[in-house]
Amino acid sequence: MDAQNIADALTLASKATPLGIVFAHTDRDLRYTWILNSHADFRAGDAIGKTDLEIHDDDGTRRLFELKQRVLDTGKGEWEEIQFSLSNGSFTHRIAVEPRIDDDGGCSGVSTASIDVTSRTELDEKNRQLLRMEAVSQLTGGVAHDFNNLLSVMIGNTEMLEDRTREDASAQHHIGVLFQAIDNATSLTNRLLAFSRQQPLAPEATEISNRLSNLEDWFRRTLGTSVDMVVNTNSALRPAVVDPHQFDNALLNLALNARDAMPDAGVLTIKADNTRLDPTDAHHPDDITPGDYICIQVSDTGVGMSAEVLGKVFEPFFTTKDVGNGNGLGLSMVYGFAKQSKGHVSIESLPGAGTTVFLYLPAARENPAAAGASAVVDTGAAIKPTVLLVEDDPMVRETTAALLKRVEYLIYEAADGPSALAKLQSLADQEIAVDLVLSDVVMPNDMSGVELADHVLGRFPAIKVLLMSGYPNKITDQDGLKSKGIELIAKPFKRDTLIAAIERITTA
């Protein structure tokens, strides 16, 4: 096969492949003498007689020129993956460079073969980011769980101090400051749980247009006069299946981020519309179930973000703000909330061109029903329940027991599941009736709180069970537990919340 036939075959192959392929020769000065390029927007003739640096100058092109020079000097072939930044975007190519040996054994130039691997490298980076996010999610969930135990101790002891210092105005002031700090710490922990998708949610069919209407005045006051706000919703907007309060928190985080991106002035635009995502859509997210969604767009006219920043914005504690002006949890909380709600969130942004966040939430199949009246709990029962408290953390167990004893509950304690069952049997033998087992979920000795609950209901069916957890969303079969009469309470909790739950369960 002569040289022309080879060139024709290569031309045909390059046009038949969907990938970008380049074959080329250069002389000793690394000026192009022949190019075959499958990119339709590239005219090979314009590059003949020029070096790479004379055609385009960026970090990638300089790396390519250095690679060719090295091969020319050593006479040994090499390959690299190189990213190029061009006017129409960034591209990654895998490039093999071989020396061109003439008849005298000298090197007369180099030959290159290049294939566009941009899609593959983008997919690899996306997978790496998902793995990083999952690893950080597990870490933050564990940290939040342990911190919730500490907060439970702080809340309980602060409440007992409050009871003992009612007449001391100065002490009450300091206790109030403590409660405010605890509330802030609880909010921070809840954001970590939201990112790790372990924050308890109460999804319901929610009229998004009504939520946005109610939030609008509040947002305008919060954002200040320098930010103009525009809200547009489809008049036929369907309800979304979402926790309404967590939705409000997510929108507030997005609005505050938008405000911070417009330090001088700007426009915040919130749009809501019905949409359908399916695999044929070019913008269909890979990790979302096809179907009907409500898309909420939050756009600003601010400073925008670079591609490097965009790749990290959902990671917890990542922030571009100055120290003290943000904890880097706002967007990570939105990310976790969207994923836990079986939705999706994505961001489009360019430096100097503003940012748009797309929040997709699953659409409800029917309109939300009217909210029922809240149940009233009578906490003044004459007979206080007898409770077996099961908690492996000594500080949490001591504090919780002290709180319940102060309201005259009869409390027995156990550190794990096996000792709790032994204690229940011992009390039964003494004909002492236990009304409730209050147990942590995560415990040692190969028996979780859920497994303990099953044993209790099997052996002592008259006893009720209330489980405590720093992240109850880890319990996958919550509906199954409720059908057995087992309830959950999220740590950290205040005394009144715990007592109300106990009274409700034991008097049902």
Helices and strands as residue ranges (DSSP letters): H 3-16, E 21-26, E 32-37, G 44-46, H 52-55, H 59-74, E 78-86, E 89-101, E 107-116, H 118-164, H 169-195, E 204-206, H 208-223, E 227-233, E 240-242, H 244-260, E 266-277, E 291-300, H 307-310, H 330-340, E 344-349, E 355-362, E 386-390, H 394-406, E 410-414, H 417-429, E 436-440, H 449-459, E 464-469, G 472-474, H 478-483, E 486-490, H 495-506
